[in-house]
């Protein structure tokens, strides 16, 4: 399952995110989302975990403090197309 994590400190790295989640489940991948030009963190990321522990992981980490920030952790939703594409498909 893919998990969304927000309100991360801007100094958090992919490795930091992996370490945080490894305490709860086997991590397949972890990525901090960054601005393309500056490569500065946007303060959120995604973790892909193996197994059926995803709900337990979400419940364990959501609302917890990490490096002085309260995390929001939830199941990642599928990415929506941009609003213009969505409007064009509903008019057809």
Secondary structure as UniProt FT lines:
FT   STRAND          2..6
FT   TURN            10..11
FT   HELIX           14..22
FT   TURN            23..24
FT   STRAND          27..34
FT   TURN            36..38
FT   STRAND          41..49
FT   HELIX           54..61
FT   TURN            62..63
FT   STRAND          65..66
FT   TURN            67..68
FT   STRAND          69..70
FT   STRAND          72..75
FT   HELIX           83..91
//
